[in-house]
Amino acid sequence: MVAIIKADECVGCGACIDECPSEAITLNADNIAVVDADECIDCAACVDVCPTDAIAME
């Protein structure tokens, strides 16, 4: 499984970036979180901290 960002729900707060132990999440030019699937370790830490529920594990 890998974290998937729902772009229309992401507010670009950066909470997921701060929480990600593998540094797999960055913000793109539109201030939307993006997950590097090759770096994601399937821990779901980002899901737990997202204030808008914009992240799911798929």
Kinemage of the C-alpha trace (Angstrom):
@kinemage 1
@onewidth
@group {chain A} dominant
@subgroup {mainchain}
@vectorlist {calphas} color= white
{ca met a 1} P 0.000 0.000 0.000
{ca val a 2} L 1.016 3.598 -0.513
{ca ala a 3} L -0.297 6.962 0.671
{ca ile a 4} L -2.507 8.713 -1.865
{ca ile a 5} L -3.232 12.441 -1.624
{ca lys a 6} L -6.698 13.694 -2.589
{ca ala a 7} L -5.554 16.950 -4.201
{ca asp a 8} L -8.959 18.610 -3.981
{ca glu a 9} L -8.946 18.137 -0.180
{ca cys a 10} L -5.296 18.995 0.556
{ca val a 11} L -4.774 22.446 2.081
{ca gly a 12} L -0.981 22.334 1.951
{ca cys a 13} L -0.510 22.608 5.714
{ca gly a 14} L 2.583 20.378 5.738
{ca ala a 15} L 1.549 18.249 8.720
{ca cys a 16} L 2.089 15.094 6.684
{ca ile a 17} L 5.550 16.229 5.617
{ca asp a 18} L 6.573 16.810 9.231
{ca glu a 19} L 5.232 13.398 10.291
{ca cys a 20} L 6.592 11.243 7.442
{ca pro a 21} L 9.562 9.196 8.733
{ca ser a 22} L 10.797 8.382 5.218
{ca glu a 23} L 10.555 11.949 3.859
{ca ala a 24} L 8.355 10.660 1.040
{ca ile a 25} L 6.046 13.688 0.938
{ca thr a 26} L 6.714 17.099 -0.555
{ca leu a 27} L 4.604 20.064 -1.646
{ca asn a 28} L 4.294 20.789 -5.360
{ca ala a 29} L 4.168 24.242 -6.980
{ca asp a 30} L 0.427 24.419 -6.256
{ca asn a 31} L 1.061 23.827 -2.518
{ca ile a 32} L -0.466 20.340 -2.695
{ca ala a 33} L 1.191 17.358 -1.003
{ca val a 34} L 2.710 14.753 -3.315
{ca val a 35} L 3.867 11.275 -2.272
{ca asp a 36} L 6.921 9.584 -3.770
{ca ala a 37} L 5.593 6.015 -3.937
{ca asp a 38} L 9.119 4.609 -4.085
{ca glu a 39} L 9.956 6.222 -0.724
{ca cys a 40} L 6.626 5.588 1.068
{ca ile a 41} L 7.013 2.858 3.714
{ca asp a 42} L 3.273 2.220 4.241
{ca cys a 43} L 3.269 3.442 7.862
{ca ala a 44} L 0.128 5.620 7.531
{ca ala a 45} L 1.543 8.251 9.910
{ca cys a 46} L 0.483 10.930 7.425
{ca val a 47} L -3.103 9.685 7.403
{ca asp a 48} L -3.367 10.120 11.160
{ca val a 49} L -2.162 13.744 11.166
{ca cys a 50} L -3.979 15.126 8.116
{ca pro a 51} L -6.533 17.666 9.381
{ca thr a 52} L -8.699 17.421 6.244
{ca asp a 53} L -8.587 13.633 5.728
{ca ala a 54} L -6.965 14.230 2.351
{ca ile a 55} L -4.732 11.149 2.583
{ca ala a 56} L -5.708 7.507 2.133
{ca met a 57} L -3.731 4.290 1.935
{ca glu a 58} L -4.299 2.360 -1.278
